[in-house]
Structure formats: structure tokens, C-alpha cells
């Protein structure tokens, strides 16, 4: 209802009076009366406009805004449910699922690696065959989406997932013939450790050793970051890193801790036939007790404005320098 019958009669009366006033506009005060009656008419029209019309208009936009404000939450809920539905299947206890072409190929070629089952797409199997990789485990042919369900949708698996056991502990004599060893002190990011393993394998290091505490255990993420290096180089962990370094020194290793504030240039360290390089966590560096167990504390000279590198880049540079020096002394 817009207005009542009483309001209709009132508006009609005002309109008639306004017309008479306009007709009497030539009379004295006629124009003033007409203006006053016109203003009253406009006021009555405003008053007669029902509030529920404006309220319904506002309510329509309020409902629309409310609907839009809940949309992201609803979408987020659906996406979360979808992610849960596509989450990874549980891995049998005591096993890992390695993924990626180079990671799986290296694990299949490693005689020390206990492996159980391969999940693979037809295309990925052809790629393994082209690389000359011998698949000596049962194969479950799968689609990329099925492998997504095994690993989680964020894993870049390239159509391959290999179910394996972790590598066995280090043998006591594994470093008997080693010449270049990399030691990691409190480097806990598996991506960094994987990148260091990859550089160490590429530059001919014999082993990478970390402490049992504050170091990542073997994992699929580390193996993927290492791109096959986890199965092509010795990676082990020791309970007492300082005692391990003293034992290396007793077997003829020259142990150097790298630090941006090191007293000497790494390239000027004595040339020896056996070398161990110690790297510390970014920001914290090598612990004082570990540094004291080394022969020297050296720095990588940086000629630019920045004096330090990411730990995986520092490892690659130090290994390159060390490899050249060892080849010169051979």
C-alpha cells in the first residue's frame, strides 16, 4: 500500500488549491500563496511514500551482499573437501614413496636400496626403458590421477612412484677410501639438504654426513630435491658430530669449518689429500664446539656487495674449489 484514502483526498485538495493560486497569480500575494501550497504538496508526497518500499529495496541489496560475503567461505569449504578427497594414501609403516623420473631411476639402480612396488604410467615406463633402467619390482600401471591420490596433488611425480625402505645405516668402513666429505651442522630443511646432495654427487664428493639431531631424516621431499643423488652418494647421520670430526682428523682428513667471518681464505688452506668441509645453518653458522673440532675456520671470499650465500650455493662453490685442489695434489 502506497498511501491511505485520507492521504489521497489530502493530496487532491492541495492540488486544487495550488491550481486556484496559480490562476490568481495576478492578484497581490497570489504567487506567494502558490509557492507555499506547492511546497506543502511536495512535503506531503514525501511523507506519503511508504517506508517499507525503501526498506525492501535496501533489504534486497543487503541480501545480495550477504550472499557474496559467504561465497568465498563456501568455495573454500568445497575446495578443502576436494583437497582432502585427493590427499595421499597412507604409506605402509617403515616405507617411503619416492617419486620423479631421476629419483626413481637412481633408486632402482642402487643395490643398497630395498624396494617393493612401482606405480607408473605407460609413458613413464617407456621413459625408464629409454634410460636403460631395469625394473625389478612388481609394477602397478596407473593414471596420473591415481598417482596423485597416492602422493598428494602437489607432488611432481612425472608418472612414477616407487615404494621403498630407507637406506641402511652407514657401514663402519664406508669412508675408508674417501677423499672429500661434506659435513652438515644443524641444516634442517630437506630441500636444502637435497640440493646439497645433488651438488655433492655432481662434484664428486664421497659422502655427506649430518648430525642425528637438527637434521632431516630421509624423505621423499629430500630425495626429489636431490634428483637421484640420495641413491648415488653416501648420506649418513651421526650422534656426535664433534667426535666424528676428531675421528676424521685421526684418519688424515683436514677439516675446515666454513663461516663468512672465517679467519682465512678457503682457497689458501693447506693442500691435502683428504678434506672435510663443515657447513652450518643459515644465520646461525657452525656451532663453536664443532668449529673447535676442526683444523681451521675459513671463509669463501665474495668480491661483491653480499658477503654470504645460501647454504646449498655455498656448498656447491666450496666443493668446486675443493675438487680442483684435490686434483692438483693427486
N, C-alpha and C positions, 0 to 999 in steps of 0.2 A: 504494500500500500504506500503510495507516494504522499498523499495528504488527505485530510479528512474533509467531509462535505462542508463543515464550517469554514475551513480554510479556503475551499473553492468559492463560497459566497463572499468571503472577505476579499479575496483577490479580484473577483468580478466587480465589487463595489469600488475598490481602489482604482481599477482600470477605468470605470465610467467617470469617476471624479477627475481622473487625470485628463480624460478627453475633454470634459467640460472646461477644465482650467486652460487647456491649450486653445479652446475656442474663444475663451475670454482673455486671450493673451494681450489684446489691445487695451484692456481695462487696466487701471492703476493697480499694481501688485499682482496682476494675473500671472506673469512669468514666474514670480517668486513662489506663488502657490503651486504652480505646475511642477516646478523643480522639487519642492518639498514632498508633494504627493508621489513623484517618481522615485525619490529616494526611499520613501516608506514602502513602496511597492517592491523595490529590489530587496529590501531587508526582509520583507515577509516571504519572498520567494526563497531566500537563503534559509530562513528559519523553517520553511515548509519542506525543504529537502530532507528526506528521511536519513538518519544516521546509519541505519542497517545497510543501505546501499553502499556507502563508503567502507563500512566495516567488512561487507562481503568482498569488496574489491581488494582491500588490504589483506584479508584472510587468504585470498587466492594466491597472492604473491608470497605470503608467509609460508603457506603450504609448499609452494614450489621451492623456496629457499631451503626449507627444512628437508625436503626430498633430496635436493642437491647436496646438502651438508652431510647426509648419511650415505651418499653414494660411494665415496672413497672407502668408508668403513666396510660397506657391503662387498665392494670389489676386493678389498684386502682380505676379507674373510674367505671369499671364494678362492683367491689365489693361494692363501695359506693352506686351505684344504687340498687344493690341487698339488701344491708342493709336497704336502705330507703323503698324498697318494703316490707321488712319483719319487719318494725318498728311497734310499738304498735299502736292499735286503740285508739282513744280518749276516755277518761273516762267521763261519764256524770258529769256535774257540781255538786260539793258538795259530790262526792262519791270517794271511793278508791277501788282498786282491790288488795286484799290480796292474797298471793299465798304460796304454800308449805303445806305439809300434817299437821304438828303440828300447824302452824299458822291458817289454815282454820278450823281445828278441834276445836281449842280454841275459835275462833270467833263464830262458830256455837253453842258452849256451853255457851256463855256469854249472859245472859238475858239483859244486858245493851247495847248490840250491835245491831243496826238496820241493817238488811241485806236484799238483794233484789234478787240476782240471783247467781247461782253456775254454772261455766263452769268446766266440769270434763270428764276425760276419763273413760272408763268402768273399767279398772284396778284400778284407783284411787277411784272410788265409792265402789268397793269391799273392799279396804283398810279402808275406812271410816266406812263401815259396820262392819268390823272386830274389829274396835276400839270401837264400840258401839255408834258412833256419829249419832244423829238424824238430818237428813237433812230436814229443814222445809221451804225451799225456792224452787222456780222453778229451774229445772236442765236442762241445755243445754249440751247434750252429744257432745263431741268434740274430735278431734285427738290432739296429742301433738303439731303438726304444727299449728293447728288452735289456740291453746292457746298461742303458740309463737307469733302469729300475734296480739293477744290481749295485751300481756305484753311486747313484745320485746324479741329478741332471747337470751339475756343474763340472763333472769330471770330463776332461778332454781325452777320451779313451781311444779314438781312431779305430773303433770297431773291435778292440781287443781287451780282455780282462783275464788275467792268469791268477788262479788260486794257488798260493804258495805258503810255505812256512818261513819264519825269519831265518836269517843266516846263522850258522852255528857260531859259538864264541871263538875268539882268537886262539889259535894253537900257540903253545909256548915258544916255538921256534919260528913263528911266522915272519919275524923281522931279522932273521939270521943273516940274510944276504941283502937286506935293504940298504939303500944309499941315501934316499930322500924321503923324509917323513914329515907330515904336517900334523901339528898338534893344536886342538881347539879348546880354548878355555872359556866356558860359560856361553857359548854361542848356541842359543836355544831355538832359533827359528828354523824349521825344517826346510823352508825354501832357500835360506842362505846356506845351510849345510849341503843341500842338494847341489846348489850352484858351485860350491867349493869342491865337492866330489867330482863334478864334471870337469872343472879346471885341472884338478889334481890328476885325473885319469888322462886328460889330453896332454899334459905337460910331463908325463912320465914319473909321477910320484909313486912310491911303493905302498904307502899306507896313509890313512887319515885316522887319527886317534883322538877321542874326546873323553871327557870325564863322565862317569856314570850319572852324576847329578848335574842338573842345569844343562843337559844336552838331550836332544830329541832321540827317542828310540826309532828303530827302523819303521818306516811307514810308507804307504802308497804315495802320499804327497811328496815326501823326500825322494822316493825313487823316481817319480815323474820329473821333479826338478833336476835330478841328476842325469836324466835322459840315458839310462843304461849304465852309468858309471858305478852305481851301487853294487852291481854284479861284476864289474870289471876291475875294481880296486879293493884293497882290504880296508874295511871300515870297522873299527872296534872301539870299545869303551873300557876305561879302567877306573877303578875305585879311587886310587890315589895318584893324581897327575904329577905331583912333585916327585914322588918316589919313582914313577915311570921315567921321568926325565933324568933323574940321577942314574937310573939303570942304563938309559941310552948313552949317557956320558961315559959310563964304565965300559961300554962296548964300542967306544971310539967315535961316537957322534959328537959333533959340535952343535950345541943347542943355542938358538938365538930367539929371544922374545922380541916381537915387533911392536913398536909404540911410536906414535907421532912425536913424542918428546925423547926418543932414544938418544943415547949419548954419541953414538957413532952412525955413520952411513952404512946401510946394509951391504952395499957393494964393496965396501972396504974391509969387511970382515975377513979373517984368515981363510984361505982356500984349503978345504979339507976334503977327504974322500967320502965322508959321511956327514950329512947335515939334517938337523931337525929344526923346523920353523914353527914358532908358537904364536898363535893369533888369539886375541881376546875379543870380548863382546864390544860392539859399537858403543861408544860413550864411556864404558867402564874400563876397557882395556884389560891387559893381563894382570891378574892379581899379584900383589907383592910377593907372596910366598912362592908362586910359580916363577915369577921373574928371578927370584933369588936362586932357584934351582937351575937356572940357565947359565951359560958361559958369558953371554953378553946381552945387552938390550940395545937394539938398533932401530933406526927409522928408515922409511922409504922417502928419499928426497923428492919433494914435489916443487918444481920450479914455478908453478902458477900461484894464483891468489889463495886457493884452497889447499890446506896442508894435509888433509886426510882423505881416504877413500872409503867407500862401502867395503865391508869386510870381505865379501866374495871377490870384489875387484882387487883389493889389496893382496888376497891370496894368489890370484892369477898373476899379478905383477911380480910378487916375491918368488913364486915358483919358476917363472920365466928366467929371472935373474939367477936363481939357484941352479937351474938346469944348465945354463951357459957356463957357470963357474965349475960345475961338476964335470962337464965335458972337457973343459980346459985342463983339469987336473988328471983326467983318466989316462 
